[in-house]
Amino acid sequence: LEPMYRIVQVSLLGSILSNLLLVLGCAFFAGGVSYKQQKFNKTSSAVNAGMLIVSVLTYIFPMILEVSGEDNAKESALTVSRSVSILLLITYCCYIYFQLVSHTHLFQDDDDDDDDDDEDDDDVPILGAWGAVVWLGIITVFISFLSEFMVDALESAAEGWGVPDLFLGTIIIPIVGNAAEHAAAIIFAVKNKMELALGIAVGSSIQIAIFVVPLLVVVSWASDLCLSLNFGAFETGTLLVTVLLVGFIIQNGESNWLQGIMLVVAYCVVSA
């Protein structure tokens, strides 16, 4: 089981990096080609950047503690990981309340074109709430079976392609898994709906960093498995630099095609 811990960690890390760099970069570039400058809410961008930085902070301390070389460092890092995971889950609940209840206006597009509003109002939803829930359940069952096949085929695929299994877990699998989000973010950016594009790219990264990763740590804790928040020095450093870069780019509430190029190039550097 020990090698699989790394695959779980790097696949989650890869999803965060893919959303923040590749998906957001392509959205900025595609939108920037159609519009010279695109704007989005500064406050919501600052909140999102802050949430990402908080997540990175919680990953840094277990890593530093484990590599410190002190007695029982690994056990201490595991205890810290489990403790801060609970805090992150509580933080995510607060973030959802902030986003969906108390400050919904920060995460909505202000469309200046009334025609677009009329078209949006005329759109009939394909699925209702219960239909969406049912299909999500069905798809989740299928994905669970596909995940079993993927894990079994990962090592043999790595040997056949001549690449490390960690590369497959960090780069290839997240790109394939984020294909739908990638396409949706680009479509919304081309339509100048940047709040939605940011919600897909950055919001998905926050969901993974603040909710999915801590939840896995807590579930592993309940199953007596030793999954911690220590992603490793290189991986944690990469995530830190990525979060700082994205936070710096989105802080002014404006985007253009060159910023998209920067993010995509940064992802290519990480891939290399």
C-alpha positions in Angstrom: 0.0 0.0 0.0 2.9 2.4 0.7 3.7 3.2 -3.0 0.0 3.9 -3.7 0.1 6.8 -1.1 2.4 8.7 -3.4 0.1 8.1 -6.4 -2.9 9.4 -4.4 -1.0 12.5 -3.3 0.5 13.4 -6.7 -2.7 12.8 -8.5 -4.5 15.3 -6.2 -1.5 17.7 -6.5 -1.6 17.3 -10.2 -5.3 18.2 -10.3 -4.6 21.4 -8.4 -1.7 22.4 -10.6 -3.6 21.5 -13.8 -6.6 23.7 -12.8 -4.5 26.6 -11.6 -2.0 26.7 -14.4 -3.3 24.9 -17.5 -7.1 25.4 -17.3 -6.9 28.9 -16.0 -4.1 29.8 -18.4 -6.0 28.5 -21.4 -9.1 30.3 -20.2 -7.2 33.6 -19.9 -5.6 33.1 -23.3 -8.9 32.2 -25.1 -10.8 35.0 -23.5 -7.9 37.5 -24.1 -7.9 36.7 -27.8 -11.6 37.7 -28.0 -11.4 40.6 -25.6 -8.5 42.9 -25.0 -9.1 43.0 -21.3 -11.4 41.0 -19.1 -12.5 41.9 -15.5 -13.7 39.9 -12.5 -14.4 40.7 -8.9 -11.3 41.6 -6.9 -12.7 40.6 -3.5 -13.7 37.1 -4.6 -10.2 36.7 -6.3 -8.5 37.7 -3.0 -10.7 35.3 -1.0 -9.8 32.4 -3.4 -6.1 33.3 -3.3 -6.2 33.4 0.5 -7.8 30.0 0.7 -5.2 28.5 -1.6 -2.4 30.0 0.5 -4.0 28.6 3.7 -4.0 25.2 2.1 -0.4 25.4 1.2 0.5 26.5 4.7 -1.1 23.4 6.1 0.9 21.2 3.7 4.2 22.9 4.4 4.3 22.3 8.2 3.9 18.5 8.2 6.6 18.3 5.4 9.0 20.5 7.5 8.3 18.5 10.6 8.9 15.1 8.9 12.2 16.2 7.3 13.5 17.8 10.5 15.1 14.6 11.6 13.8 14.8 15.1 12.7 11.7 17.1 9.2 10.4 16.1 9.1 13.1 13.3 7.0 10.9 11.0 4.4 10.2 13.7 4.3 13.9 14.7 3.8 14.9 11.1 0.9 12.4 10.8 -0.7 13.7 14.0 -0.4 17.3 12.7 -1.8 16.3 9.3 -4.9 14.8 10.9 -5.5 17.7 13.2 -5.2 20.4 10.5 -7.3 18.3 8.1 -10.2 18.7 10.5 -9.6 22.5 10.6 -9.5 22.6 6.8 -12.8 20.8 6.5 -14.4 23.3 8.9 -12.8 26.1 6.8 -14.3 24.7 3.6 -17.7 24.6 5.2 -17.3 28.3 6.0 -16.1 29.0 2.5 -19.2 27.3 1.0 -21.5 29.4 3.3 -19.6 32.5 2.3 -19.9 31.6 -1.4 -23.5 30.4 -1.5 -25.3 32.3 1.3 -23.6 35.4 2.8 -21.7 36.9 -0.2 -23.2 35.4 -3.4 -22.9 38.7 -5.2 -19.1 38.4 -5.2 -19.2 35.3 -7.3 -21.8 36.3 -10.0 -21.2 37.8 -13.4 -22.5 41.3 -14.0 -23.6 41.1 -17.6 -23.9 44.5 -19.3 -25.6 43.0 -22.4 -29.3 42.8 -21.8 -29.7 40.5 -24.8 -27.4 38.0 -23.1 -29.5 38.2 -20.0 -32.6 37.5 -22.0 -31.0 34.5 -23.7 -29.9 33.1 -20.4 -33.4 33.5 -19.0 -34.8 31.7 -21.9 -32.5 28.7 -21.5 -34.3 25.7 -20.2 -32.3 23.4 -17.9 -31.6 20.0 -19.3 -31.7 18.3 -15.9 -33.6 19.2 -12.8 -32.1 18.9 -9.3 -33.1 15.3 -8.8 -32.1 14.3 -12.3 -28.7 15.8 -11.6 -28.4 13.9 -8.3 -29.4 10.6 -9.9 -26.9 10.9 -12.8 -24.1 12.0 -10.4 -24.8 8.8 -8.4 -24.7 6.6 -11.5 -21.6 8.2 -12.9 -19.8 8.0 -9.5 -20.4 4.2 -9.4 -18.9 3.9 -12.9 -15.9 6.0 -12.0 -15.3 3.8 -8.9 -15.0 0.8 -11.2 -12.8 2.7 -13.7 -10.5 3.8 -10.9 -9.9 0.2 -10.0 -8.9 -0.6 -13.6 -6.7 2.6 -13.7 -4.8 1.7 -10.6 -4.1 -1.8 -11.8 -2.9 -0.6 -15.2 -0.8 2.4 -13.9 2.4 0.5 -13.3 2.3 -1.5 -16.5 1.5 1.7 -18.5 4.4 3.5 -16.9 6.8 0.7 -17.9 5.3 0.5 -21.5 5.6 4.2 -22.1 9.0 4.5 -20.4 7.9 7.2 -18.0 7.7 7.2 -14.2 4.3 6.3 -12.7 4.5 9.6 -10.7 4.5 11.5 -14.0 1.4 9.7 -15.1 -0.2 10.4 -11.7 0.8 14.1 -11.6 0.4 15.2 -15.3 -1.5 12.7 -17.5 -4.3 11.5 -15.2 -5.3 15.1 -14.1 -5.3 16.4 -17.6 -7.7 13.6 -18.7 -9.8 14.0 -15.6 -10.1 17.8 -15.9 -11.0 17.7 -19.6 -14.6 18.7 -19.1 -13.7 21.5 -16.7 -11.0 22.6 -19.1 -13.5 22.9 -22.0 -16.1 24.6 -19.8 -13.7 27.2 -18.5 -12.5 28.1 -22.0 -16.1 28.4 -23.3 -17.1 30.7 -20.4 -14.0 32.8 -20.9 -14.7 33.3 -24.6 -18.2 34.4 -23.6 -16.6 36.9 -21.2 -18.1 35.2 -18.2 -14.9 35.3 -16.2 -16.5 34.7 -12.8 -17.7 31.3 -14.0 -14.4 30.5 -15.6 -12.5 31.4 -12.4 -15.1 29.5 -10.4 -14.3 26.4 -12.4 -10.5 26.7 -12.5 -9.7 28.2 -9.1 -12.8 26.9 -7.3 -12.0 23.3 -8.3 -8.5 23.7 -6.9 -9.8 25.1 -3.6 -12.2 22.2 -3.4 -9.4 19.7 -3.8 -7.0 21.4 -1.6 -9.3 22.4 1.3 -11.9 19.5 1.1 -10.8 16.4 -0.9 -7.3 16.1 0.5 -8.2 16.6 4.2 -11.2 14.3 3.7 -8.9 11.6 2.4 -6.6 12.1 5.4 -9.5 11.8 7.8 -11.0 8.7 6.0 -7.5 7.1 6.1 -7.2 7.9 9.8 -10.5 6.2 10.4 -9.2 3.2 8.4 -5.9 3.1 10.3 -3.9 4.1 7.2 -1.0 6.5 7.4 -1.8 9.1 4.7 -0.5 12.5 5.7 -0.3 16.0 4.2 3.4 15.7 3.5 3.5 15.8 -0.3 7.3 16.0 -0.3 9.6 19.0 -0.5 9.7 19.3 -4.3 5.9 18.9 -4.7 5.1 21.3 -1.8 7.5 23.9 -3.2 6.0 23.6 -6.6 2.5 24.1 -5.2 3.6 27.1 -3.1 5.2 28.8 -6.1 2.1 28.1 -8.2 -0.3 29.5 -5.7 1.8 32.7 -5.3 1.9 33.1 -9.1 -1.8 32.6 -9.6 -2.6 34.9 -6.6 -0.4 37.6 -8.0 -2.0 37.4 -11.4 -5.6 37.5 -10.3 -5.2 40.0 -7.5 -6.0 43.1 -9.7 -9.3 41.6 -11.0 -8.2 41.8 -14.7 -6.8 39.3 -17.2 -5.4 39.3 -20.7 -3.9 36.7 -23.1 -0.3 37.2 -22.0 -1.2 36.2 -18.5 -2.7 33.0 -19.9 0.6 32.3 -21.8 2.5 32.8 -18.5 0.4 30.2 -16.7 0.5 27.7 -19.5 4.3 28.0 -19.7 4.6 27.6 -16.0 2.6 24.3 -16.3 4.9 23.1 -19.0 7.9 23.9 -16.8 6.3 21.8 -14.0 5.6 19.0 -16.4 9.2 19.0 -17.6 
